[in-house]
Amino acid sequence: MSTSAPPSSVRPAGGFGPILRALRYLRRYRLEALGALLSLLLVSVANLAAPQMIRIAIDEGLARGERRPVLMAVGGLVAIA
């Protein structure tokens, strides 16, 4: 087993090179890439909002015996689905 240093021609992994190459490739597809990014952001927001809707339904609706917060939370869940 050798413990010598790697040859100088071998570049270490990482850095911004692969990212910059990918961004140069995406230049042609700006609108599609922007649409994909916006879609990912919307899905992330929906995934974060769903548990909050359930929390509202339980804490403000079921625990207090009120129907309106439960219906609003269910409507919100249907809207984000």
C-alpha positions in Angstrom: 0.0 0.0 0.0 1.5 3.3 -1.1 1.0 6.6 0.7 2.5 8.8 -1.9 0.8 12.0 -3.0 -1.3 12.0 -6.1 0.3 13.1 -9.4 0.1 16.8 -10.1 -2.0 16.1 -13.3 -4.9 14.8 -11.2 -7.3 17.5 -10.0 -9.1 17.1 -6.7 -12.8 16.5 -6.9 -15.1 19.4 -6.1 -15.0 23.0 -6.9 -17.2 25.1 -9.1 -16.1 23.7 -12.5 -18.9 21.2 -12.9 -21.5 23.7 -11.7 -20.2 26.3 -14.2 -20.3 23.8 -17.0 -23.9 22.9 -16.2 -24.9 26.6 -16.0 -23.3 27.1 -19.5 -25.3 24.2 -20.8 -28.5 25.6 -19.3 -28.0 29.0 -21.0 -29.9 27.6 -24.1 -32.8 26.5 -21.9 -33.2 29.6 -19.7 -37.0 29.6 -19.6 -37.3 25.8 -19.1 -34.7 25.9 -16.3 -36.5 28.9 -14.7 -39.8 27.1 -14.9 -38.3 24.0 -13.3 -36.8 26.1 -10.5 -40.1 27.8 -9.8 -41.9 24.5 -9.9 -39.5 23.1 -7.3 -40.0 26.1 -5.1 -43.8 25.8 -5.3 -43.7 22.1 -4.4 -41.4 22.9 -1.5 -43.7 25.6 -0.2 -46.7 23.2 -0.6 -44.9 20.5 1.3 -44.1 22.9 4.1 -47.6 24.4 4.2 -49.5 21.0 4.5 -48.4 20.2 8.1 -49.2 23.8 9.2 -52.7 23.4 7.8 -53.1 20.3 9.8 -51.8 22.0 12.9 -54.2 24.9 12.5 -57.1 22.4 12.0 -56.2 20.6 15.2 -55.1 23.5 17.4 -57.6 26.1 16.4 -60.5 23.9 15.2 -60.8 20.6 16.9 -59.2 21.6 20.3 -61.6 24.6 20.6 -64.6 22.9 19.1 -64.8 25.3 16.2 -65.7 24.2 12.7 -64.4 27.2 10.6 -60.7 26.6 11.1 -61.1 23.0 10.2 -62.9 23.8 7.0 -60.4 26.5 6.1 -57.5 24.1 6.7 -59.2 21.3 4.6 -59.8 23.9 1.9 -56.1 24.9 2.0 -55.0 21.3 1.8 -57.3 20.7 -1.2 -55.9 23.9 -2.8 -52.3 22.8 -2.5 -52.9 19.2 -3.6 
